[in-house]
Amino acid sequence: MISVEEIKNVVEAYPDPETGRPLGKLGQVHDVNSNADGVHVKIGLTSWASPIREEVAEQIREQLVGELGVVPRACEIEIIEHDRPAEKLGQVGITAKSVIAVGSGKGGVGKSTLATSIAYGLKNAGAKVGLMDADVYGPSVPHLLGVDERPSAVDGKLQPIEKDGIKVISMGFMVPAGEAVVWRGPMLHGAVTQMLRDTAWGDLDYLIIDMPPGTGDVALTLSQLLPLTGAVVVCTPQDVALLDAVKAIAMFRKVNIPLLGLVENMSYFLCPDNGIRYDIFGNGGAKNKAKELGVPFLGEAPINIDVRKRGDDGQTSGNYEDDSIAPYLWDITRGIVRNLARAHAKEPVVPSLPVL
């Protein structure tokens, strides 16, 4: 029988996915038992880590099996909720643990659909999620969600619209449909600042920001206002789209925003009538380009008629109930959190000291 102390040494050294610091030092190892029936470990993880909880449990189990010879079928890893509020970030003081920008080098690649789907994936897994539509010139998130109400203000703070448990703010809530937003850089900077600073976001695990396409002012504004955790770049497989995706990657690197990964959207079309796959825009270009640029590849998503229909009908949430597209979206969402957890393990997050 393996001693409790040996098991504790392994489990307590495992890095917490959210912070990268050892679980033992954070008080997240709650119970360790070892007897003739096997090994039972109880650890606490925050809702931030909810998309990869099963992976964490499996990795700890593999370590116990590999390092101590624990019998796999007799090793139970139980995960319970560990509460850790988010700290304030940057000049605007948002209480979010991770702020992720979803961008693209050009329009028409499905960036907003993917940003909204990522937000739903994180929320469905159990995380606390906000979604900010920073695509000021063409805000499409309200349409994708089927929301057209205006946010109210309480004590000088905009109250985000809550849809399916996701807190949402968008310029589309404030500007009448069909009216063009014609702004220069300073006005754009002011609008993005206000949406971040003057919204009552509350305590978030993730704030997903749907960026405008291209390499304009918004990325610079965001990099000045708060420390972005990272960026996801969406593109399609053909060369002309990859050229613009490379520029988007260069832009994020220039303003010191880490790249969490590249997504190849509209990767192929699987015909529902005959089951034949058609690579309409080519295939694999984004994966090859990601490898060439040293950027993680988060996965591909095929062209799907029902995704388009649900987006038009404001029912994007239904993508996760569709077996033909949900696995691709889950892989992308989990890949983002997995890459963040790996980065935290290499460079643990240090809690900030309050300013007196």
Helices and strands as residue ranges (DSSP letters): H 4-13, E 29-35, E 38-45, G 47-52, H 53-68, G 72-74, E 75-81, E 88-89, E 94-103, H 111-125, E 129-133, H 141-145, E 153-154, E 157-158, E 161-163, E 166-170, G 171-173, H 185-197, E 204-210, H 217-225, E 230-235, H 239-254, E 259-270, E 277-278, H 285-293, E 297-303, H 305-312, G 316-321, H 326-346
